[in-house]
Amino acid sequence: MKVILLKDVPGTGKAGATCEVKEGHAHHYLIPKGLAVPASEGALRAHEHKQQAAQRRTERDRAEADGLISRLEGVVLEVRGRAGEGGKLFGSVTSQQIAEALAGRGFSVDRKQIELEEPIRVQGFYRVPVRVRPGRVVKIDLNVVGTR
């Protein structure tokens, strides 16, 4: 019996694959557990339509990410914080403050996308990595200025 797998099934195949399985395995295990659907003509068309929609969505997300990366590459942010002697800040500059500074400049970046190894506690210039999408990281320049 031909089925379309909805989820990965060890020993059978990956999600989205159309495979031939024994009828009992399909009727007693795969279909009742929601792991597969029978591969009828309508189900195959619907599956193909979902794959095309997912591919278009991925391409659109990639294009948006590339646009954001090209706009972020030349950005120099300035974040102010109270500082004592030697340029040491009272507190630290966090990813939330950097995200708010980016939002003030018109960029929609979540604080979880900003990858600080540790909070910034000293004034100066820093290169801060921002993960725009999986596998795509852009580094922005950050100027931390201490005020009294």
N, CA, C and O atoms as CSV, one atom per row, in Angstrom:
chain,resi,resn,atom,element,x,y,z
A,1,MET,N,N,0.848,-1.177,0.000
A,1,MET,CA,C,0.000,0.000,0.000
A,1,MET,C,C,0.891,1.238,0.000
A,1,MET,O,O,1.891,1.295,0.716
A,2,LYS,N,N,0.524,2.218,-0.801
A,2,LYS,CA,C,1.286,3.449,-0.876
A,2,LYS,C,C,0.747,4.450,0.135
A,2,LYS,O,O,-0.462,4.658,0.228
A,3,VAL,N,N,1.661,5.078,0.903
A,3,VAL,CA,C,1.278,6.082,1.883
A,3,VAL,C,C,2.206,7.291,1.766
A,3,VAL,O,O,3.322,7.195,1.255
A,4,ILE,N,N,1.714,8.426,2.251
A,4,ILE,CA,C,2.531,9.639,2.361
A,4,ILE,C,C,2.822,9.818,3.842
A,4,ILE,O,O,1.900,9.936,4.650
A,5,LEU,N,N,4.084,9.838,4.196
A,5,LEU,CA,C,4.465,9.964,5.600
A,5,LEU,C,C,4.325,11.421,6.049
A,5,LEU,O,O,4.818,12.336,5.389
A,6,LEU,N,N,3.649,11.619,7.172
A,6,LEU,CA,C,3.471,12.953,7.739
A,6,LEU,C,C,4.573,13.295,8.728
A,6,LEU,O,O,4.866,14.468,8.957
A,7,LYS,N,N,5.186,12.269,9.315
A,7,LYS,CA,C,6.283,12.438,10.269
A,7,LYS,C,C,7.361,11.430,9.940
A,7,LYS,O,O,7.111,10.458,9.227
A,8,ASP,N,N,8.571,11.655,10.458
A,8,ASP,CA,C,9.650,10.694,10.268
A,8,ASP,C,C,9.295,9.387,10.978
A,8,ASP,O,O,8.869,9.396,12.133
A,9,VAL,N,N,9.471,8.272,10.283
A,9,VAL,CA,C,9.225,6.949,10.858
A,9,VAL,C,C,10.501,6.136,10.659
A,9,VAL,O,O,10.869,5.832,9.525
A,10,PRO,N,N,11.186,5.778,11.764
A,10,PRO,CA,C,12.424,5.000,11.632
A,10,PRO,C,C,12.174,3.693,10.878
A,10,PRO,O,O,11.225,2.965,11.168
A,11,GLY,N,N,13.029,3.416,9.922
A,11,GLY,CA,C,12.923,2.192,9.164
A,11,GLY,C,C,11.971,2.274,7.987
A,11,GLY,O,O,11.939,1.375,7.147
A,12,THR,N,N,11.186,3.356,7.919
A,12,THR,CA,C,10.230,3.488,6.824
A,12,THR,C,C,10.585,4.657,5.917
A,12,THR,O,O,10.665,4.501,4.698
A,13,GLY,N,N,10.802,5.847,6.520
A,13,GLY,CA,C,11.157,7.000,5.715
A,13,GLY,C,C,11.010,8.306,6.471
A,13,GLY,O,O,10.620,8.337,7.638
A,14,LYS,N,N,11.332,9.374,5.776
A,14,LYS,CA,C,11.264,10.717,6.357
A,14,LYS,C,C,9.912,11.344,6.047
A,14,LYS,O,O,9.196,10.891,5.154
A,15,ALA,N,N,9.571,12.391,6.794
A,15,ALA,CA,C,8.317,13.108,6.587
A,15,ALA,C,C,8.261,13.651,5.165
A,15,ALA,O,O,9.248,14.176,4.651
A,16,GLY,N,N,7.094,13.519,4.534
A,16,GLY,CA,C,6.913,14.005,3.181
A,16,GLY,C,C,7.197,12.975,2.108
A,16,GLY,O,O,6.876,13.200,0.942
A,17,ALA,N,N,7.788,11.857,2.470
A,17,ALA,CA,C,8.127,10.830,1.481
A,17,ALA,C,C,6.901,9.982,1.156
A,17,ALA,O,O,6.052,9.736,2.012
A,18,THR,N,N,6.829,9.546,-0.080
A,18,THR,CA,C,5.803,8.600,-0.504
A,18,THR,C,C,6.480,7.236,-0.573
A,18,THR,O,O,7.462,7.056,-1.293
A,19,CYS,N,N,5.951,6.282,0.178
A,19,CYS,CA,C,6.611,4.975,0.194
A,19,CYS,C,C,5.580,3.847,0.195
A,19,CYS,O,O,4.406,4.037,0.514
A,20,GLU,N,N,6.060,2.700,-0.165
A,20,GLU,CA,C,5.244,1.489,-0.226
A,20,GLU,C,C,5.463,0.704,1.069
A,20,GLU,O,O,6.595,0.353,1.403
A,21,VAL,N,N,4.374,0.432,1.796
A,21,VAL,CA,C,4.461,-0.333,3.042
A,21,VAL,C,C,3.418,-1.450,2.990
A,21,VAL,O,O,2.522,-1.437,2.146
A,22,LYS,N,N,3.545,-2.398,3.886
A,22,LYS,CA,C,2.566,-3.474,3.951
A,22,LYS,C,C,1.239,-2.890,4.430
A,22,LYS,O,O,1.198,-1.951,5.225
A,23,GLU,N,N,0.163,-3.473,3.925
A,23,GLU,CA,C,-1.165,-2.938,4.210
A,23,GLU,C,C,-1.493,-2.973,5.704
A,23,GLU,O,O,-2.081,-2.027,6.229
A,24,GLY,N,N,-1.126,-4.034,6.379
A,24,GLY,CA,C,-1.395,-4.139,7.813
A,24,GLY,C,C,-0.637,-3.082,8.611
A,24,GLY,O,O,-1.181,-2.498,9.548
A,25,HIS,N,N,0.603,-2.839,8.244
A,25,HIS,CA,C,1.419,-1.817,8.917
A,25,HIS,C,C,0.783,-0.438,8.750
A,25,HIS,O,O,0.763,0.369,9.679
A,26,ALA,N,N,0.263,-0.185,7.549
A,26,ALA,CA,C,-0.368,1.108,7.293
A,26,ALA,C,C,-1.679,1.235,8.073
A,26,ALA,O,O,-1.896,2.239,8.751
A,27,HIS,N,N,-2.542,0.243,7.985
A,27,HIS,CA,C,-3.876,0.332,8.598
A,27,HIS,C,C,-3.859,0.218,10.117
A,27,HIS,O,O,-4.710,0.807,10.783
A,28,HIS,N,N,-2.917,-0.520,10.676
A,28,HIS,CA,C,-2.920,-0.750,12.121
A,28,HIS,C,C,-1.948,0.131,12.890
A,28,HIS,O,O,-2.062,0.253,14.110
A,29,TYR,N,N,-0.999,0.743,12.204
A,29,TYR,CA,C,0.001,1.531,12.930
A,29,TYR,C,C,0.136,2.953,12.375
A,29,TYR,O,O,-0.103,3.922,13.095
A,30,LEU,N,N,0.514,3.082,11.110
A,30,LEU,CA,C,0.841,4.399,10.562
A,30,LEU,C,C,-0.353,5.352,10.511
A,30,LEU,O,O,-0.266,6.483,10.989
A,31,ILE,N,N,-1.441,4.909,9.948
A,31,ILE,CA,C,-2.607,5.785,9.773
A,31,ILE,C,C,-3.283,6.114,11.105
A,31,ILE,O,O,-3.573,7.287,11.337
A,32,PRO,N,N,-3.555,5.144,12.003
A,32,PRO,CA,C,-4.203,5.496,13.277
A,32,PRO,C,C,-3.371,6.436,14.162
A,32,PRO,O,O,-3.933,7.241,14.905
A,33,LYS,N,N,-2.060,6.341,14.086
A,33,LYS,CA,C,-1.205,7.193,14.914
A,33,LYS,C,C,-0.928,8.546,14.266
A,33,LYS,O,O,-0.225,9.375,14.846
A,34,GLY,N,N,-1.465,8.777,13.085
A,34,GLY,CA,C,-1.273,10.058,12.405
A,34,GLY,C,C,0.104,10.215,11.795
A,34,GLY,O,O,0.550,11.335,11.548
A,35,LEU,N,N,0.779,9.111,11.549
A,35,LEU,CA,C,2.117,9.167,10.969
A,35,LEU,C,C,2.081,9.180,9.444
A,35,LEU,O,O,3.061,9.561,8.804
A,36,ALA,N,N,0.949,8.762,8.855
A,36,ALA,CA,C,0.851,8.695,7.399
A,36,ALA,C,C,-0.610,8.806,6.976
A,36,ALA,O,O,-1.525,8.640,7.783
A,37,VAL,N,N,-0.805,9.092,5.680
A,37,VAL,CA,C,-2.127,9.081,5.071
A,37,VAL,C,C,-2.031,8.241,3.805
A,37,VAL,O,O,-0.967,8.168,3.190
A,38,PRO,N,N,-3.135,7.604,3.408
A,38,PRO,CA,C,-3.096,6.835,2.163
A,38,PRO,C,C,-2.764,7.756,0.984
A,38,PRO,O,O,-3.210,8.903,0.940
A,39,ALA,N,N,-1.988,7.253,0.045
A,39,ALA,CA,C,-1.525,8.064,-1.079
A,39,ALA,C,C,-2.548,8.050,-2.201
A,39,ALA,O,O,-2.314,7.459,-3.255
A,40,SER,N,N,-3.689,8.706,-1.972
A,40,SER,CA,C,-4.683,8.839,-3.029
A,40,SER,C,C,-4.269,9.989,-3.946
A,40,SER,O,O,-3.335,10.734,-3.650
A,41,GLU,N,N,-4.976,10.114,-5.054
A,41,GLU,CA,C,-4.626,11.162,-6.019
A,41,GLU,C,C,-4.778,12.551,-5.390
A,41,GLU,O,O,-3.927,13.419,-5.590
A,42,GLY,N,N,-5.840,12.759,-4.645
A,42,GLY,CA,C,-6.071,14.050,-3.986
A,42,GLY,C,C,-5.025,14.341,-2.919
A,42,GLY,O,O,-4.553,15.471,-2.800
A,43,ALA,N,N,-4.664,13.328,-2.148
A,43,ALA,CA,C,-3.654,13.508,-1.102
A,43,ALA,C,C,-2.297,13.838,-1.704
A,43,ALA,O,O,-1.555,14.651,-1.154
A,44,LEU,N,N,-1.967,13.210,-2.838
A,44,LEU,CA,C,-0.698,13.511,-3.508
A,44,LEU,C,C,-0.670,14.953,-4.012
A,44,LEU,O,O,0.344,15.639,-3.886
A,45,ARG,N,N,-1.803,15.414,-4.592
A,45,ARG,CA,C,-1.871,16.807,-5.053
A,45,ARG,C,C,-1.748,17.779,-3.891
A,45,ARG,O,O,-1.021,18.768,-3.983
A,46,ALA,N,N,-2.454,17.504,-2.796
A,46,ALA,CA,C,-2.394,18.372,-1.620
A,46,ALA,C,C,-0.986,18.398,-1.043
A,46,ALA,O,O,-0.498,19.451,-0.633
A,47,HIS,N,N,-0.336,17.247,-1.012
A,47,HIS,CA,C,1.036,17.161,-0.496
A,47,HIS,C,C,1.991,17.972,-1.376
A,47,HIS,O,O,2.858,18.684,-0.869
A,48,GLU,N,N,1.825,17.859,-2.688
A,48,GLU,CA,C,2.681,18.614,-3.608
A,48,GLU,C,C,2.442,20.113,-3.456
A,48,GLU,O,O,3.384,20.903,-3.510
A,49,HIS,N,N,1.178,20.505,-3.266
A,49,HIS,CA,C,0.847,21.917,-3.073
A,49,HIS,C,C,1.485,22.453,-1.785
A,49,HIS,O,O,2.006,23.569,-1.773
A,50,LYS,N,N,1.448,21.674,-0.711
A,50,LYS,CA,C,2.077,22.081,0.553
A,50,LYS,C,C,3.582,22.243,0.396
A,50,LYS,O,O,4.161,23.187,0.933
A,51,GLN,N,N,4.221,21.331,-0.334
A,51,GLN,CA,C,5.665,21.427,-0.551
A,51,GLN,C,C,6.017,22.672,-1.342
A,51,GLN,O,O,7.001,23.342,-1.026
A,52,GLN,N,N,5.235,22.998,-2.367
A,52,GLN,CA,C,5.498,24.200,-3.155
A,52,GLN,C,C,5.309,25.458,-2.322
A,52,GLN,O,O,6.099,26.396,-2.426
A,53,ALA,N,N,4.261,25.485,-1.491
A,53,ALA,CA,C,4.018,26.640,-0.628
A,53,ALA,C,C,5.158,26.810,0.377
A,53,ALA,O,O,5.590,27.931,0.644
A,54,ALA,N,N,5.643,25.704,0.931
A,54,ALA,CA,C,6.751,25.766,1.878
A,54,ALA,C,C,8.017,26.268,1.189
A,54,ALA,O,O,8.781,27.032,1.779
A,55,GLN,N,N,8.243,25.849,-0.040
A,55,GLN,CA,C,9.423,26.298,-0.777
A,55,GLN,C,C,9.327,27.797,-1.080
A,55,GLN,O,O,10.320,28.514,-0.959
A,56,ARG,N,N,8.145,28.273,-1.473
A,56,ARG,CA,C,7.963,29.713,-1.727
A,56,ARG,C,C,8.187,30.510,-0.449
A,56,ARG,O,O,8.811,31.571,-0.479
A,57,ARG,N,N,7.678,30.001,0.682
A,57,ARG,CA,C,7.848,30.679,1.967
A,57,ARG,C,C,9.325,30.748,2.342
A,57,ARG,O,O,9.798,31.776,2.828
A,58,THR,N,N,10.052,29.658,2.116
A,58,THR,CA,C,11.484,29.624,2.422
A,58,THR,C,C,12.246,30.616,1.555
A,58,THR,O,O,13.134,31.314,2.045
A,59,GLU,N,N,11.908,30.684,0.276
A,59,GLU,CA,C,12.573,31.634,-0.620
A,59,GLU,C,C,12.274,33.075,-0.211
A,59,GLU,O,O,13.161,33.927,-0.254
A,60,ARG,N,N,11.023,33.353,0.187
A,60,ARG,CA,C,10.658,34.699,0.626
A,60,ARG,C,C,11.409,35.070,1.905
A,60,ARG,O,O,11.908,36.188,2.031
A,61,ASP,N,N,11.489,34.132,2.854
A,61,ASP,CA,C,12.223,34.389,4.100
A,61,ASP,C,C,13.698,34.634,3.823
A,61,ASP,O,O,14.310,35.508,4.437
A,62,ARG,N,N,14.272,33.868,2.902
A,62,ARG,CA,C,15.683,34.037,2.543
A,62,ARG,C,C,15.918,35.414,1.917
A,62,ARG,O,O,16.915,36.070,2.220
A,63,ALA,N,N,15.006,35.853,1.047
A,63,ALA,CA,C,15.141,37.167,0.412
A,63,ALA,C,C,15.026,38.284,1.451
A,63,ALA,O,O,15.776,39.258,1.397
A,64,GLU,N,N,14.090,38.148,2.398
A,64,GLU,CA,C,13.950,39.146,3.463
A,64,GLU,C,C,15.206,39.187,4.329
A,64,GLU,O,O,15.668,40.264,4.707
A,65,ALA,N,N,15.755,38.020,4.640
A,65,ALA,CA,C,16.965,37.953,5.465
A,65,ALA,C,C,18.140,38.589,4.739
A,65,ALA,O,O,18.929,39.304,5.357
A,66,ASP,N,N,18.271,38.342,3.435
A,66,ASP,CA,C,19.361,38.949,2.669
A,66,ASP,C,C,19.236,40.470,2.648
A,66,ASP,O,O,20.237,41.179,2.750
A,67,GLY,N,N,18.005,40.972,2.516
A,67,GLY,CA,C,17.773,42.417,2.550
A,67,GLY,C,C,18.143,43.009,3.906
A,67,GLY,O,O,18.759,44.072,3.978
A,68,LEU,N,N,17.765,42.317,4.977
A,68,LEU,CA,C,18.087,42.794,6.319
A,68,LEU,C,C,19.590,42.767,6.555
A,68,LEU,O,O,20.138,43.678,7.176
A,69,ILE,N,N,20.259,41.727,6.062
A,69,ILE,CA,C,21.712,41.628,6.223
A,69,ILE,C,C,22.399,42.776,5.500
A,69,ILE,O,O,23.317,43.387,6.047
A,70,SER,N,N,21.972,43.077,4.285
A,70,SER,CA,C,22.618,44.152,3.534
A,70,SER,C,C,22.402,45.501,4.214
A,70,SER,O,O,23.283,46.359,4.163
A,71,ARG,N,N,21.242,45.708,4.853
A,71,ARG,CA,C,21.005,46.972,5.564
A,71,ARG,C,C,21.760,47.028,6.888
A,71,ARG,O,O,22.181,48.104,7.311
A,72,LEU,N,N,21.938,45.876,7.550
A,72,LEU,CA,C,22.608,45.852,8.862
A,72,LEU,C,C,24.127,45.960,8.769
A,72,LEU,O,O,24.769,46.363,9.739
A,73,GLU,N,N,24.720,45.609,7.620
A,73,GLU,CA,C,26.173,45.542,7.520
A,73,GLU,C,C,26.868,46.867,7.832
A,73,GLU,O,O,27.956,46.854,8.408
A,74,GLY,N,N,26.289,47.989,7.478
A,74,GLY,CA,C,26.954,49.263,7.702
A,74,GLY,C,C,26.504,49.993,8.946
A,74,GLY,O,O,26.878,51.149,9.143
A,75,VAL,N,N,25.718,49.363,9.789
A,75,VAL,CA,C,25.137,50.042,10.952
A,75,VAL,C,C,26.157,50.183,12.077
A,75,VAL,O,O,26.866,49.239,12.423
A,76,VAL,N,N,26.209,51.402,12.640
A,76,VAL,CA,C,27.003,51.648,13.848
A,76,VAL,C,C,26.027,52.154,14.901
A,76,VAL,O,O,25.455,53.235,14.758
A,77,LEU,N,N,25.841,51.374,15.954
A,77,LEU,CA,C,24.930,51.738,17.037
A,77,LEU,C,C,25.692,52.408,18.168
A,77,LEU,O,O,26.870,52.132,18.396
A,78,GLU,N,N,25.001,53.287,18.868
A,78,GLU,CA,C,25.593,53.895,20.054
A,78,GLU,C,C,24.648,53.643,21.222
A,78,GLU,O,O,23.463,53.969,21.160
A,79,VAL,N,N,25.188,53.061,22.283
A,79,VAL,CA,C,24.421,52.797,23.492
A,79,VAL,C,C,25.109,53.516,24.635
A,79,VAL,O,O,26.323,53.420,24.812
A,80,ARG,N,N,24.311,54.238,25.408
A,80,ARG,CA,C,24.869,54.998,26.526
A,80,ARG,C,C,24.537,54.311,27.849
A,80,ARG,O,O,23.480,53.701,28.010
A,81,GLY,N,N,25.463,54.427,28.777
A,81,GLY,CA,C,25.258,53.881,30.104
A,81,GLY,C,C,26.099,54.648,31.106
A,81,GLY,O,O,27.129,55.221,30.750
A,82,ARG,N,N,25.671,54.662,32.337
A,82,ARG,CA,C,26.446,55.357,33.365
A,82,ARG,C,C,27.727,54.599,33.617
A,82,ARG,O,O,27.741,53.371,33.703
A,83,ALA,N,N,28.810,55.357,33.733
A,83,ALA,CA,C,30.125,54.733,33.911
A,83,ALA,C,C,30.884,55.421,35.027
A,83,ALA,O,O,30.674,56.599,35.319
A,84,GLY,N,N,31.768,54.660,35.642
A,84,GLY,CA,C,32.631,55.182,36.679
A,84,GLY,C,C,34.023,55.399,36.118
A,84,GLY,O,O,34.199,55.597,34.916
A,85,GLU,N,N,35.011,55.360,37.002
A,85,GLU,CA,C,36.387,55.570,36.567
A,85,GLU,C,C,36.867,54.410,35.715
A,85,GLU,O,O,36.467,53.263,35.912
A,86,GLY,N,N,37.730,54.730,34.767
A,86,GLY,CA,C,38.299,53.704,33.904
A,86,GLY,C,C,37.329,53.194,32.847
A,86,GLY,O,O,37.620,52.199,32.183
A,87,GLY,N,N,36.186,53.847,32.675
A,87,GLY,CA,C,35.239,53.435,31.655
A,87,GLY,C,C,34.407,52.226,32.014
A,87,GLY,O,O,33.736,51.660,31.150
A,88,LYS,N,N,34.435,51.813,33.282
A,88,LYS,CA,C,33.659,50.650,33.706
A,88,LYS,C,C,32.211,51.082,33.957
A,88,LYS,O,O,31.951,52.044,34.680
A,89,LEU,N,N,31.277,50.350,33.343
A,89,LEU,CA,C,29.867,50.703,33.438
A,89,LEU,C,C,29.264,50.245,34.765
A,89,LEU,O,O,29.676,49.234,35.335
A,90,PHE,N,N,28.272,51.015,35.247
A,90,PHE,CA,C,27.465,50.562,36.370
A,90,PHE,C,C,26.381,49.691,35.761
A,90,PHE,O,O,25.437,50.216,35.169
A,91,GLY,N,N,26.488,48.400,35.888
A,91,GLY,CA,C,25.587,47.485,35.203
A,91,GLY,C,C,26.256,46.997,33.934
A,91,GLY,O,O,27.480,46.885,33.875
A,92,SER,N,N,25.458,46.708,32.919
A,92,SER,CA,C,26.023,46.208,31.673
A,92,SER,C,C,25.077,46.518,30.518
A,92,SER,O,O,23.913,46.861,30.721
A,93,VAL,N,N,25.598,46.391,29.314
A,93,VAL,CA,C,24.796,46.530,28.111
A,93,VAL,C,C,24.365,45.118,27.719
A,93,VAL,O,O,25.198,44.235,27.512
A,94,THR,N,N,23.067,44.923,27.623
A,94,THR,CA,C,22.531,43.594,27.338
A,94,THR,C,C,21.993,43.517,25.913
A,94,THR,O,O,21.911,44.526,25.212
A,95,SER,N,N,21.634,42.334,25.506
A,95,SER,CA,C,21.074,42.144,24.170
A,95,SER,C,C,19.737,42.872,24.032
A,95,SER,O,O,19.381,43.296,22.932
A,96,GLN,N,N,19.001,43.022,25.116
A,96,GLN,CA,C,17.724,43.757,25.073
A,96,GLN,C,C,17.962,45.216,24.720
A,96,GLN,O,O,17.224,45.778,23.910
A,97,GLN,N,N,18.974,45.843,25.309
A,97,GLN,CA,C,19.277,47.242,25.002
A,97,GLN,C,C,19.721,47.394,23.550
A,97,GLN,O,O,19.368,48.374,22.894
A,98,ILE,N,N,20.484,46.442,23.050
A,98,ILE,CA,C,20.939,46.494,21.652
A,98,ILE,C,C,19.744,46.333,20.722
A,98,ILE,O,O,19.661,47.022,19.705
A,99,ALA,N,N,18.816,45.435,21.052
A,99,ALA,CA,C,17.621,45.236,20.237
A,99,ALA,C,C,16.761,46.497,20.215
A,99,ALA,O,O,16.207,46.856,19.176
A,100,GLU,N,N,16.650,47.168,21.357
A,100,GLU,CA,C,15.887,48.415,21.414
A,100,GLU,C,C,16.555,49.504,20.589
A,100,GLU,O,O,15.872,50.284,19.925
A,101,ALA,N,N,17.888,49.567,20.625
A,101,ALA,CA,C,18.607,50.552,19.809
A,101,ALA,C,C,18.411,50.265,18.317
A,101,ALA,O,O,18.262,51.194,17.523
A,102,LEU,N,N,18.410,48.996,17.937
A,102,LEU,CA,C,18.151,48.629,16.542
A,102,LEU,C,C,16.717,48.969,16.147
A,102,LEU,O,O,16.472,49.422,15.029
A,103,ALA,N,N,15.769,48.753,17.061
A,103,ALA,CA,C,14.371,49.088,16.780
A,103,ALA,C,C,14.214,50.590,16.594
A,103,ALA,O,O,13.411,51.032,15.772
A,104,GLY,N,N,14.977,51.382,17.354
A,104,GLY,CA,C,14.954,52.828,17.195
A,104,GLY,C,C,15.467,53.268,15.836
A,104,GLY,O,O,15.117,54.349,15.362
A,105,ARG,N,N,16.287,52.449,15.209
A,105,ARG,CA,C,16.823,52.744,13.875
A,105,ARG,C,C,15.980,52.114,12.768
A,105,ARG,O,O,16.308,52.250,11.589
A,106,GLY,N,N,14.883,51.417,13.140
A,106,GLY,CA,C,13.976,50.861,12.144
A,106,GLY,C,C,14.210,49.403,11.784
A,106,GLY,O,O,13.676,48.934,10.779
A,107,PHE,N,N,14.987,48.677,12.566
A,107,PHE,CA,C,15.242,47.260,12.297
A,107,PHE,C,C,14.422,46.411,13.257
A,107,PHE,O,O,14.351,46.713,14.448
A,108,SER,N,N,13.803,45.354,12.748
A,108,SER,CA,C,13.036,44.463,13.612
A,108,SER,C,C,13.894,43.240,13.925
A,108,SER,O,O,13.887,42.249,13.195
A,109,VAL,N,N,14.627,43.335,15.024
A,109,VAL,CA,C,15.507,42.258,15.472
A,109,VAL,C,C,15.131,41.922,16.909
A,109,VAL,O,O,15.042,42.812,17.754
A,110,ASP,N,N,14.911,40.653,17.183
A,110,ASP,CA,C,14.579,40.196,18.522
A,110,ASP,C,C,15.851,40.070,19.356
A,110,ASP,O,O,16.929,39.828,18.814
A,111,ARG,N,N,15.730,40.232,20.652
A,111,ARG,CA,C,16.907,40.152,21.520
A,111,ARG,C,C,17.551,38.766,21.483
A,111,ARG,O,O,18.747,38.631,21.740
A,112,LYS,N,N,16.766,37.742,21.165
A,112,LYS,CA,C,17.298,36.378,21.104
A,112,LYS,C,C,18.191,36.168,19.890
A,112,LYS,O,O,18.970,35.216,19.849
A,113,GLN,N,N,18.085,37.050,18.904
A,113,GLN,CA,C,18.915,36.951,17.714
A,113,GLN,C,C,20.304,37.553,17.939
A,113,GLN,O,O,21.225,37.289,17.167
A,114,ILE,N,N,20.457,38.348,18.976
A,114,ILE,CA,C,21.728,38.998,19.270
A,114,ILE,C,C,22.531,38.067,20.157
A,114,ILE,O,O,22.092,37.695,21.245
A,115,GLU,N,N,23.715,37.691,19.684
A,115,GLU,CA,C,24.504,36.663,20.360
A,115,GLU,C,C,25.685,37.273,21.108
A,115,GLU,O,O,26.807,37.295,20.603
A,116,LEU,N,N,25.425,37.762,22.301
A,116,LEU,CA,C,26.502,38.252,23.159
A,116,LEU,C,C,27.048,37.077,23.953
A,116,LEU,O,O,26.291,36.326,24.569
A,117,GLU,N,N,28.364,36.922,23.934
A,117,GLU,CA,C,28.955,35.843,24.724
A,117,GLU,C,C,28.791,36.149,26.211
A,117,GLU,O,O,28.541,35.255,27.019
A,118,GLU,N,N,28.936,37.420,26.554
A,118,GLU,CA,C,28.724,37.869,27.921
A,118,GLU,C,C,28.310,39.331,27.859
A,118,GLU,O,O,28.630,40.010,26.883
A,119,PRO,N,N,27.608,39.840,28.872
A,119,PRO,CA,C,27.197,41.243,28.852
A,119,PRO,C,C,28.408,42.178,28.784
A,119,PRO,O,O,29.477,41.876,29.314
A,120,ILE,N,N,28.216,43.314,28.122
A,120,ILE,CA,C,29.292,44.293,27.938
A,120,ILE,C,C,29.327,45.191,29.170
A,120,ILE,O,O,28.328,45.825,29.510
A,121,ARG,N,N,30.484,45.244,29.840
A,121,ARG,CA,C,30.603,45.992,31.090
A,121,ARG,C,C,31.588,47.154,31.022
A,121,ARG,O,O,31.733,47.892,31.996
A,122,VAL,N,N,32.273,47.332,29.882
A,122,VAL,CA,C,33.271,48.386,29.729
A,122,VAL,C,C,32.955,49.167,28.469
A,122,VAL,O,O,32.585,48.583,27.450
A,123,GLN,N,N,33.100,50.494,28.529
A,123,GLN,CA,C,32.822,51.282,27.330
A,123,GLN,C,C,33.887,51.047,26.263
A,123,GLN,O,O,35.032,50.717,26.569
A,124,GLY,N,N,33.484,51.224,25.004
A,124,GLY,CA,C,34.390,51.016,23.888
A,124,GLY,C,C,33.632,50.549,22.659
A,124,GLY,O,O,32.401,50.570,22.632
A,125,PHE,N,N,34.378,50.125,21.634
A,125,PHE,CA,C,33.787,49.623,20.389
A,125,PHE,C,C,33.752,48.103,20.411
A,125,PHE,O,O,34.706,47.453,20.839
A,126,TYR,N,N,32.645,47.548,19.945
A,126,TYR,CA,C,32.468,46.094,19.922
A,126,TYR,C,C,31.859,45.687,18.586
A,126,TYR,O,O,31.139,46.463,17.958
A,127,ARG,N,N,32.153,44.466,18.159
A,127,ARG,CA,C,31.502,43.835,16.997
A,127,ARG,C,C,30.547,42.801,17.568
A,127,ARG,O,O,30.976,41.820,18.176
A,128,VAL,N,N,29.257,43.018,17.373
A,128,VAL,CA,C,28.230,42.169,17.963
A,128,VAL,C,C,27.576,41.319,16.871
A,128,VAL,O,O,27.048,41.866,15.902
A,129,PRO,N,N,27.603,39.984,17.013
A,129,PRO,CA,C,26.954,39.124,16.014
A,129,PRO,C,C,25.432,39.098,16.186
A,129,PRO,O,O,24.916,38.975,17.297
A,130,VAL,N,N,24.733,39.215,15.060
A,130,VAL,CA,C,23.271,39.128,15.036
A,130,VAL,C,C,22.908,37.993,14.087
A,130,VAL,O,O,23.255,38.029,12.907
A,131,ARG,N,N,22.208,36.983,14.607
A,131,ARG,CA,C,21.793,35.835,13.786
A,131,ARG,C,C,20.460,36.192,13.134
A,131,ARG,O,O,19.416,36.216,13.785
A,132,VAL,N,N,20.523,36.466,11.837
A,132,VAL,CA,C,19.335,36.878,11.101
A,132,VAL,C,C,18.442,35.678,10.818
A,132,VAL,O,O,17.221,35.769,10.946
A,133,ARG,N,N,19.032,34.571,10.441
A,133,ARG,CA,C,18.326,33.301,10.237
A,133,ARG,C,C,19.335,32.198,10.451
A,133,ARG,O,O,20.533,32.479,10.485
A,134,PRO,N,N,18.915,30.968,10.596
A,134,PRO,CA,C,19.887,29.901,10.821
A,134,PRO,C,C,20.953,29.858,9.726
A,134,PRO,O,O,20.639,29.778,8.538
A,135,GLY,N,N,22.199,29.913,10.142
A,135,GLY,CA,C,23.317,29.874,9.209
A,135,GLY,C,C,23.725,31.226,8.666
A,135,GLY,O,O,24.716,31.311,7.941
A,136,ARG,N,N,22.999,32.291,8.989
A,136,ARG,CA,C,23.323,33.623,8.480
A,136,ARG,C,C,23.520,34.578,9.651
A,136,ARG,O,O,22.572,34.903,10.365
A,137,VAL,N,N,24.756,35.024,9.841
A,137,VAL,CA,C,25.099,35.931,10.936
A,137,VAL,C,C,25.752,37.164,10.337
A,137,VAL,O,O,26.609,37.063,9.459
A,138,VAL,N,N,25.339,38.332,10.823
A,138,VAL,CA,C,25.962,39.593,10.418
A,138,VAL,C,C,26.475,40.270,11.689
A,138,VAL,O,O,25.831,40.206,12.737
A,139,LYS,N,N,27.627,40.914,11.591
A,139,LYS,CA,C,28.195,41.594,12.752
A,139,LYS,C,C,27.962,43.094,12.605
A,139,LYS,O,O,28.276,43.686,11.572
A,140,ILE,N,N,27.408,43.698,13.655
A,140,ILE,CA,C,27.194,45.137,13.662
A,140,ILE,C,C,28.196,45.788,14.606
A,140,ILE,O,O,28.676,45.156,15.547
A,141,ASP,N,N,28.505,47.049,14.351
A,141,ASP,CA,C,29.421,47.796,15.202
A,141,ASP,C,C,28.617,48.457,16.320
A,141,ASP,O,O,27.574,49.063,16.075
A,142,LEU,N,N,29.115,48.330,17.540
A,142,LEU,CA,C,28.452,48.893,18.701
A,142,LEU,C,C,29.431,49.776,19.449
A,142,LEU,O,O,30.523,49.338,19.809
A,143,ASN,N,N,29.041,51.014,19.681
A,143,ASN,CA,C,29.860,51.952,20.433
A,143,ASN,C,C,29.177,52.155,21.787
A,143,ASN,O,O,28.081,52.710,21.861
A,144,VAL,N,N,29.832,51.703,22.847
A,144,VAL,CA,C,29.298,51.861,24.195
A,144,VAL,C,C,29.956,53.087,24.802
A,144,VAL,O,O,31.174,53.139,24.975
A,145,VAL,N,N,29.122,54.079,25.124
A,145,VAL,CA,C,29.606,55.349,25.639
A,145,VAL,C,C,29.196,55.483,27.097
A,145,VAL,O,O,28.029,55.297,27.442
A,146,GLY,N,N,30.159,55.805,27.947
A,146,GLY,CA,C,29.889,55.981,29.356
A,146,GLY,C,C,29.602,57.439,29.674
A,146,GLY,O,O,30.315,58.330,29.214
A,147,THR,N,N,28.554,57.687,30.465
A,147,THR,CA,C,28.228,59.035,30.907
A,147,THR,C,C,28.324,59.096,32.416
A,147,THR,O,O,28.262,58.069,33.093
A,148,ARG,N,N,28.470,60.262,32.925
A,148,ARG,CA,C,28.561,60.420,34.384
A,148,ARG,C,C,27.315,60.985,34.952
A,148,ARG,O,O,27.223,61.182,36.164
